[in-house]
């Protein structure tokens, strides 16, 4: 995985995948890709966290769960209205 969460390489270290049913192999690949993407996102968040302004959680920001309104409220400011 690269920093954008894109799969850039896939290696099979054994030939055991040849004996797997297609759905089993597909599920195993999807699981590995999901785990690799999560690990890379965590690494990127950890690397960028020291550069983020106080109150910004890079992990939340990267997951899309960061709520800017909460940051304004923590500063005692009314958040700007949303559309």
N, C-alpha and C positions, 0 to 999 in steps of 0.2 A: 504494500500500500504506500502511496505517496502522501504528502501532507494534505492533499485535497480529498483523500479518502478513495482514490481510484486504484483499482487493482492493476499493478504494473508487471507482476510476475507470478507464476504459479508453477510449483515444482512438485512432482510425485517422487517420493524417495523409495518407494517399493512398487511392485507390480500388483499388489493386492486389490487395487481399485478395479482391476479387470474382472474380478469375481463378484463385484457388487451389482445389485440390481440397479437399473437406471435411476429410479426414484431415490434409492438409498445413496447413490453417488451424488446426485444433485443436492440432496439434503445435507450431506457431509460438506460439499463445497460451499454451499450457502452459509453454513454454520461457521466454517473457517474464515470466509470473507467477512462475515459480520463481526467476529471476534477480532480480526485484524484491523478492521475499520475502527472499532471501539478503542483498541489499544493505541492506534495512531492518533485518534482524536484526543485521547487522554494525554499523550506525549506533547502534542501541539499546544493544548491548553496549559500544561505545566510550563512549557517553554515561554509562552506569552504572558503568563500571569504576572511576573515581576514588572512588566511594562504597562499593565492595565491600570487605569485610574482606581483609586481606592473605592471600594464598594462594587466593583465590576468583577463578577465571578466568570472567568473565561470558560469554565466547563459549562456553565449554564448558557453563556452566550453562544458557544458552539453547538449546543444541543437545541438551541432555539427556545429555551425555557426562561431566559433572562427577561425580567420585567422592568423596563426603564421607569415606569411609574413608581415602583417601590424605591428606586434609588432617589428620586425626587422627594418622596415622602420621608425617607431617612434623613435627608438634608433639611427637612422642615419647609419644603417648597411644594406648592400645589403643582402637580404634573400638568403639562400642556394637554388641552383637550384632544381626544382622538376623533378621527372622522367617523 
